[in-house]
Amino acid sequence: MENTPSEDYTYSIEERIIGALQEIRPYLQQDGGDVEFVRFEADTHVAEIRLLGACKTCPMSMMTLRGGIERFLIAAVKEIRRVESVF
């Protein structure tokens, strides 16, 4: 079985975050949304992302961020402690 970038530690943290976002992107795109990686703050262990499309203005975006995206990224990339949405 081949490792995905989010599970393979030969990739940088940023590459693993991008790989993990690629895995969840289709679910967001089904509803007209998307997500993009902005940066990872190593000192605070915070990944910053930008919600795009329908996700940007959706009233449920905070639930999507915390219950979906953040939960998945923390499980996939162990260095992450929190995910924040930036504009």
MIDOSE-1310 file (N, C-alpha, C; in nm, 2 decimals, decimal comma, always signed):
residues 87
ment	+0,08/-0,12/+0,00/+0,00/+0,00/+0,00/+0,09/+0,12/+0,00; +0,06/+0,22/-0,08/+0,14/+0,34/-0,10/+0,09/+0,45/+0,00; +0,19/+0,52/+0,06/+0,15/+0,63/+0,15/+0,11/+0,75/+0,07; +0,01/+0,82/+0,12/-0,03/+0,95/+0,07/+0,07/+1,05/+0,13
psed	+0,08/+1,17/+0,06/+0,17/+1,27/+0,12/+0,14/+1,31/+0,26; +0,01/+1,31/+0,30/-0,03/+1,34/+0,44/+0,03/+1,24/+0,54; +0,06/+1,12/+0,50/+0,11/+1,02/+0,59/+0,26/+0,99/+0,58; +0,33/+1,05/+0,48/+0,47/+1,02/+0,45/+0,56/+1,13/+0,50
ytys	+0,64/+1,10/+0,60/+0,72/+1,20/+0,66/+0,84/+1,24/+0,58; +0,86/+1,18/+0,46/+0,97/+1,23/+0,37/+0,93/+1,36/+0,30; +0,80/+1,39/+0,31/+0,75/+1,52/+0,26/+0,76/+1,63/+0,37; +0,77/+1,75/+0,33/+0,77/+1,86/+0,43/+0,63/+1,87/+0,49
ieer	+0,62/+1,94/+0,60/+0,49/+1,97/+0,66/+0,39/+2,03/+0,57; +0,44/+2,13/+0,50/+0,35/+2,20/+0,40/+0,30/+2,11/+0,29; +0,39/+2,02/+0,24/+0,35/+1,93/+0,14/+0,25/+1,83/+0,19; +0,26/+1,79/+0,32/+0,17/+1,69/+0,38/+0,03/+1,76/+0,40
iiga	+0,03/+1,89/+0,44/-0,09/+1,96/+0,45/-0,16/+1,97/+0,32; -0,09/+2,01/+0,22/-0,15/+2,02/+0,08/-0,21/+1,89/+0,04; -0,13/+1,78/+0,06/-0,18/+1,65/+0,03/-0,31/+1,61/+0,10; -0,32/+1,64/+0,23/-0,44/+1,62/+0,31/-0,55/+1,70/+0,25
lqei	-0,53/+1,83/+0,22/-0,64/+1,91/+0,17/-0,69/+1,85/+0,03; -0,60/+1,80/-0,05/-0,64/+1,73/-0,17/-0,74/+1,62/-0,15; -0,72/+1,55/-0,04/-0,81/+1,44/+0,00/-0,95/+1,48/+0,03; -0,96/+1,60/+0,10/-1,09/+1,65/+0,14/-1,16/+1,75/+0,04
rpyl	-1,08/+1,80/-0,05/-1,12/+1,90/-0,15/-1,25/+1,85/-0,23; -1,26/+1,73/-0,27/-1,38/+1,69/-0,35/-1,51/+1,70/-0,27; -1,50/+1,68/-0,14/-1,62/+1,70/-0,06/-1,67/+1,84/-0,05; -1,57/+1,94/-0,04/-1,61/+2,08/-0,04/-1,66/+2,12/-0,18
qqdg	-1,60/+2,07/-0,28/-1,63/+2,11/-0,42/-1,77/+2,06/-0,46; -1,82/+1,95/-0,40/-1,96/+1,91/-0,42/-2,06/+2,01/-0,39; -2,03/+2,10/-0,30/-2,12/+2,20/-0,26/-2,08/+2,34/-0,31; -1,99/+2,34/-0,40/-1,95/+2,47/-0,46/-1,84/+2,54/-0,39
gdve	-1,77/+2,48/-0,29/-1,67/+2,54/-0,22/-1,53/+2,49/-0,25; -1,43/+2,54/-0,18/-1,30/+2,49/-0,20/-1,21/+2,54/-0,09; -1,09/+2,50/-0,08/-1,00/+2,54/+0,02/-0,86/+2,55/-0,03; -0,78/+2,65/+0,02/-0,64/+2,66/-0,03/-0,55/+2,67/+0,10
fvrf	-0,43/+2,62/+0,09/-0,33/+2,63/+0,20/-0,27/+2,76/+0,19; -0,25/+2,83/+0,30/-0,18/+2,96/+0,30/-0,05/+2,95/+0,36; -0,04/+2,90/+0,49/+0,09/+2,87/+0,55/+0,08/+2,79/+0,68; +0,19/+2,74/+0,73/+0,20/+2,67/+0,85/+0,29/+2,75/+0,94
eadt	+0,25/+2,78/+1,06/+0,33/+2,85/+1,16/+0,39/+2,75/+1,26; +0,51/+2,72/+1,24/+0,58/+2,61/+1,31/+0,59/+2,64/+1,46; +0,60/+2,77/+1,50/+0,61/+2,80/+1,64/+0,48/+2,78/+1,72; +0,37/+2,80/+1,65/+0,24/+2,79/+1,72/+0,17/+2,66/+1,67
hvae	+0,22/+2,59/+1,57/+0,16/+2,47/+1,52/+0,02/+2,50/+1,46; +0,00/+2,61/+1,40/-0,12/+2,65/+1,34/-0,11/+2,65/+1,19; -0,20/+2,58/+1,12/-0,21/+2,58/+0,98/-0,32/+2,69/+0,94; -0,28/+2,77/+0,84/-0,37/+2,87/+0,80/-0,42/+2,83/+0,66
irll	-0,55/+2,84/+0,64/-0,61/+2,80/+0,51/-0,71/+2,92/+0,47; -0,74/+2,91/+0,35/-0,84/+3,01/+0,30/-0,96/+2,93/+0,24; -1,08/+2,96/+0,29/-1,20/+2,90/+0,23/-1,24/+2,98/+0,10; -1,28/+2,91/+0,00/-1,31/+2,97/-0,13/-1,45/+2,93/-0,17
gack	-1,50/+3,00/-0,28/-1,63/+2,97/-0,33/-1,74/+2,98/-0,23; -1,83/+2,88/-0,24/-1,95/+2,88/-0,15/-1,90/+2,87/+0,00; -1,79/+2,81/+0,03/-1,75/+2,80/+0,17/-1,72/+2,94/+0,23; -1,68/+3,03/+0,15/-1,64/+3,16/+0,19/-1,76/+3,24/+0,26
tcpm	-1,88/+3,22/+0,21/-1,99/+3,29/+0,26/-2,10/+3,21/+0,32; -2,07/+3,08/+0,34/-2,16/+2,98/+0,39/-2,18/+3,01/+0,55; -2,30/+3,01/+0,60/-2,32/+3,03/+0,74/-2,27/+2,91/+0,82; -2,24/+2,80/+0,76/-2,19/+2,68/+0,83/-2,04/+2,66/+0,81
smmt	-1,98/+2,76/+0,76/-1,83/+2,75/+0,73/-1,75/+2,72/+0,86; -1,79/+2,78/+0,97/-1,71/+2,75/+1,09/-1,73/+2,61/+1,14; -1,84/+2,55/+1,12/-1,86/+2,41/+1,15/-1,78/+2,32/+1,05; -1,78/+2,36/+0,92/-1,70/+2,29/+0,82/-1,55/+2,30/+0,86
lrgg	-1,51/+2,42/+0,90/-1,37/+2,44/+0,94/-1,33/+2,35/+1,06; -1,40/+2,36/+1,17/-1,37/+2,29/+1,29/-1,40/+2,14/+1,29; -1,52/+2,11/+1,25/-1,56/+1,97/+1,25/-1,52/+1,89/+1,14; -1,48/+1,95/+1,03/-1,44/+1,88/+0,91/-1,29/+1,89/+0,88
ierf	-1,25/+2,01/+0,83/-1,12/+2,04/+0,79/-1,02/+2,03/+0,90; -1,04/+2,10/+1,01/-0,94/+2,09/+1,12/-0,92/+1,95/+1,17; -1,03/+1,89/+1,20/-1,03/+1,75/+1,25/-0,95/+1,66/+1,16; -0,97/+1,67/+1,03/-0,90/+1,58/+0,93/-0,75/+1,62/+0,93
liaa	-0,72/+1,75/+0,92/-0,58/+1,79/+0,91/-0,50/+1,75/+1,04; -0,56/+1,76/+1,15/-0,49/+1,73/+1,28/-0,46/+1,58/+1,28; -0,56/+1,50/+1,23/-0,54/+1,35/+1,23/-0,43/+1,31/+1,12; -0,43/+1,39/+1,01/-0,34/+1,35/+0,90/-0,20/+1,40/+0,92
vkei	-0,18/+1,52/+0,98/-0,05/+1,59/+1,00/-0,03/+1,61/+1,15; +0,04/+1,53/+1,21/+0,05/+1,53/+1,36/+0,10/+1,66/+1,42; +0,18/+1,74/+1,34/+0,24/+1,86/+1,39/+0,13/+1,97/+1,41; +0,02/+1,96/+1,34/-0,08/+2,06/+1,35/-0,16/+2,05/+1,48
rrve	-0,18/+2,17/+1,55/-0,26/+2,17/+1,67/-0,39/+2,25/+1,65; -0,39/+2,34/+1,55/-0,51/+2,42/+1,52/-0,51/+2,46/+1,37; -0,63/+2,48/+1,32/-0,64/+2,53/+1,18/-0,72/+2,66/+1,19; -0,67/+2,76/+1,13/-0,74/+2,89/+1,12/-0,77/+2,93/+0,98
svf	-0,88/+2,99/+0,96/-0,92/+3,04/+0,83/-0,88/+3,19/+0,82; -0,81/+3,23/+0,71/-0,77/+3,37/+0,69/-0,83/+3,41/+0,56; -0,84/+3,54/+0,54/-0,90/+3,60/+0,43/-0,80/+3,65/+0,33
